[in-house]
Amino acid sequence: LHPDQDTILAEMTCHNRAVEDAKSLLEKANQLAARFQTKPVFVLEATNVFWRPLASWLKAQGALVHVVSSRQTHANRSSSMRKTKTDTIDAALIARLFQQGKSAAPYLPEEPYMSLRELARLNAFLVDLRGKLCSRVHTVLYQIHPVWDDIFCHPFTKASLQLMRHECVHPHRIADASEDELTQLLTQASHGHH
């Protein structure tokens, strides 16, 4: 976008994971900015994590990077008369948000802090997911076999899980199973200890 006017100077497609595209983008932007004796500003829409590789690469090259949230672009798109959505219209809208002072420089920590932050977020997600899954197992077990917790110290022992894998949870299924079948399942689950 022109630095002072609402004019699109050039268009190009840049794939998030293509280094050659990123190099072409940087080169083309620097050439255009040189005509105005300025440096280009790269404004990205922060959608999920897809903007991060390009933003990190551009920052490493010394480029000025700003981001706007997808909520901002959606709100500005909704307020305009034209409801059409194309990549060119979106790109111009994102650039205008920067010109209006509605963007911010992203905080992208250096390595190893970036990886540590992402691993900590993944760990929190997995711990939360485990809790939800355990709660769901308790709920289902209580409906199918209310005294299951009285048989095992908790439903996630190896023996309990082995019986669940072989659909031996319902009282009728356990009653119908042969002693040999149950013995084999429990022996297998305990690696021969029980």
Secondary structure as a PSIPRED ss2 file (coil, helix, strand):
# PSIPRED VFORMAT (PSIPRED V4.0)

   1 L C   1.000  0.000  0.000
   2 H C   1.000  0.000  0.000
   3 P C   1.000  0.000  0.000
   4 D C   1.000  0.000  0.000
   5 Q C   1.000  0.000  0.000
   6 D C   1.000  0.000  0.000
   7 T C   1.000  0.000  0.000
   8 I C   1.000  0.000  0.000
   9 L C   1.000  0.000  0.000
  10 A C   1.000  0.000  0.000
  11 E C   1.000  0.000  0.000
  12 M C   1.000  0.000  0.000
  13 T C   1.000  0.000  0.000
  14 C C   1.000  0.000  0.000
  15 H C   1.000  0.000  0.000
  16 N C   1.000  0.000  0.000
  17 R C   1.000  0.000  0.000
  18 A C   1.000  0.000  0.000
  19 V H   0.000  1.000  0.000
  20 E H   0.000  1.000  0.000
  21 D H   0.000  1.000  0.000
  22 A H   0.000  1.000  0.000
  23 K H   0.000  1.000  0.000
  24 S H   0.000  1.000  0.000
  25 L H   0.000  1.000  0.000
  26 L H   0.000  1.000  0.000
  27 E H   0.000  1.000  0.000
  28 K H   0.000  1.000  0.000
  29 A H   0.000  1.000  0.000
  30 N H   0.000  1.000  0.000
  31 Q H   0.000  1.000  0.000
  32 L H   0.000  1.000  0.000
  33 A H   0.000  1.000  0.000
  34 A H   0.000  1.000  0.000
  35 R C   1.000  0.000  0.000
  36 F C   1.000  0.000  0.000
  37 Q C   1.000  0.000  0.000
  38 T C   1.000  0.000  0.000
  39 K C   1.000  0.000  0.000
  40 P C   1.000  0.000  0.000
  41 V E   0.000  0.000  1.000
  42 F E   0.000  0.000  1.000
  43 V E   0.000  0.000  1.000
  44 L E   0.000  0.000  1.000
  45 E E   0.000  0.000  1.000
  46 A E   0.000  0.000  1.000
  47 T C   1.000  0.000  0.000
  48 N C   1.000  0.000  0.000
  49 V C   1.000  0.000  0.000
  50 F C   1.000  0.000  0.000
  51 W C   1.000  0.000  0.000
  52 R H   0.000  1.000  0.000
  53 P H   0.000  1.000  0.000
  54 L H   0.000  1.000  0.000
  55 A H   0.000  1.000  0.000
  56 S H   0.000  1.000  0.000
  57 W H   0.000  1.000  0.000
  58 L H   0.000  1.000  0.000
  59 K H   0.000  1.000  0.000
  60 A H   0.000  1.000  0.000
  61 Q C   1.000  0.000  0.000
  62 G C   1.000  0.000  0.000
  63 A C   1.000  0.000  0.000
  64 L E   0.000  0.000  1.000
  65 V E   0.000  0.000  1.000
  66 H E   0.000  0.000  1.000
  67 V E   0.000  0.000  1.000
  68 V E   0.000  0.000  1.000
  69 S E   0.000  0.000  1.000
  70 S H   0.000  1.000  0.000
  71 R H   0.000  1.000  0.000
  72 Q H   0.000  1.000  0.000
  73 T H   0.000  1.000  0.000
  74 H H   0.000  1.000  0.000
  75 A H   0.000  1.000  0.000
  76 N H   0.000  1.000  0.000
  77 R H   0.000  1.000  0.000
  78 S H   0.000  1.000  0.000
  79 S H   0.000  1.000  0.000
  80 S C   1.000  0.000  0.000
  81 M C   1.000  0.000  0.000
  82 R C   1.000  0.000  0.000
  83 K C   1.000  0.000  0.000
  84 T C   1.000  0.000  0.000
  85 K C   1.000  0.000  0.000
  86 T C   1.000  0.000  0.000
  87 D H   0.000  1.000  0.000
  88 T H   0.000  1.000  0.000
  89 I H   0.000  1.000  0.000
  90 D H   0.000  1.000  0.000
  91 A H   0.000  1.000  0.000
  92 A H   0.000  1.000  0.000
  93 L H   0.000  1.000  0.000
  94 I H   0.000  1.000  0.000
  95 A H   0.000  1.000  0.000
  96 R H   0.000  1.000  0.000
  97 L H   0.000  1.000  0.000
  98 F H   0.000  1.000  0.000
  99 Q H   0.000  1.000  0.000
 100 Q C   1.000  0.000  0.000
 101 G C   1.000  0.000  0.000
 102 K C   1.000  0.000  0.000
 103 S C   1.000  0.000  0.000
 104 A E   0.000  0.000  1.000
 105 A C   1.000  0.000  0.000
 106 P C   1.000  0.000  0.000
 107 Y C   1.000  0.000  0.000
 108 L C   1.000  0.000  0.000
 109 P C   1.000  0.000  0.000
 110 E C   1.000  0.000  0.000
 111 E C   1.000  0.000  0.000
 112 P C   1.000  0.000  0.000
 113 Y H   0.000  1.000  0.000
 114 M H   0.000  1.000  0.000
 115 S H   0.000  1.000  0.000
 116 L H   0.000  1.000  0.000
 117 R H   0.000  1.000  0.000
 118 E H   0.000  1.000  0.000
 119 L H   0.000  1.000  0.000
 120 A H   0.000  1.000  0.000
 121 R H   0.000  1.000  0.000
 122 L H   0.000  1.000  0.000
 123 N H   0.000  1.000  0.000
 124 A H   0.000  1.000  0.000
 125 F H   0.000  1.000  0.000
 126 L H   0.000  1.000  0.000
 127 V H   0.000  1.000  0.000
 128 D H   0.000  1.000  0.000
 129 L H   0.000  1.000  0.000
 130 R H   0.000  1.000  0.000
 131 G H   0.000  1.000  0.000
 132 K H   0.000  1.000  0.000
 133 L H   0.000  1.000  0.000
 134 C H   0.000  1.000  0.000
 135 S H   0.000  1.000  0.000
 136 R H   0.000  1.000  0.000
 137 V H   0.000  1.000  0.000
 138 H H   0.000  1.000  0.000
 139 T H   0.000  1.000  0.000
 140 V H   0.000  1.000  0.000
 141 L H   0.000  1.000  0.000
 142 Y H   0.000  1.000  0.000
 143 Q H   0.000  1.000  0.000
 144 I H   0.000  1.000  0.000
 145 H C   1.000  0.000  0.000
 146 P C   1.000  0.000  0.000
 147 V C   1.000  0.000  0.000
 148 W H   0.000  1.000  0.000
 149 D H   0.000  1.000  0.000
 150 D H   0.000  1.000  0.000
 151 I H   0.000  1.000  0.000
 152 F C   1.000  0.000  0.000
 153 C C   1.000  0.000  0.000
 154 H C   1.000  0.000  0.000
 155 P C   1.000  0.000  0.000
 156 F C   1.000  0.000  0.000
 157 T C   1.000  0.000  0.000
 158 K H   0.000  1.000  0.000
 159 A H   0.000  1.000  0.000
 160 S H   0.000  1.000  0.000
 161 L H   0.000  1.000  0.000
 162 Q H   0.000  1.000  0.000
 163 L H   0.000  1.000  0.000
 164 M H   0.000  1.000  0.000
 165 R H   0.000  1.000  0.000
 166 H C   1.000  0.000  0.000
 167 E C   1.000  0.000  0.000
 168 C C   1.000  0.000  0.000
 169 V C   1.000  0.000  0.000
 170 H C   1.000  0.000  0.000
 171 P H   0.000  1.000  0.000
 172 H H   0.000  1.000  0.000
 173 R H   0.000  1.000  0.000
 174 I H   0.000  1.000  0.000
 175 A H   0.000  1.000  0.000
 176 D H   0.000  1.000  0.000
 177 A C   1.000  0.000  0.000
 178 S C   1.000  0.000  0.000
 179 E H   0.000  1.000  0.000
 180 D H   0.000  1.000  0.000
 181 E H   0.000  1.000  0.000
 182 L H   0.000  1.000  0.000
 183 T H   0.000  1.000  0.000
 184 Q H   0.000  1.000  0.000
 185 L H   0.000  1.000  0.000
 186 L H   0.000  1.000  0.000
 187 T H   0.000  1.000  0.000
 188 Q H   0.000  1.000  0.000
 189 A H   0.000  1.000  0.000
 190 S C   1.000  0.000  0.000
 191 H C   1.000  0.000  0.000
 192 G C   1.000  0.000  0.000
 193 H C   1.000  0.000  0.000
 194 H C   1.000  0.000  0.000
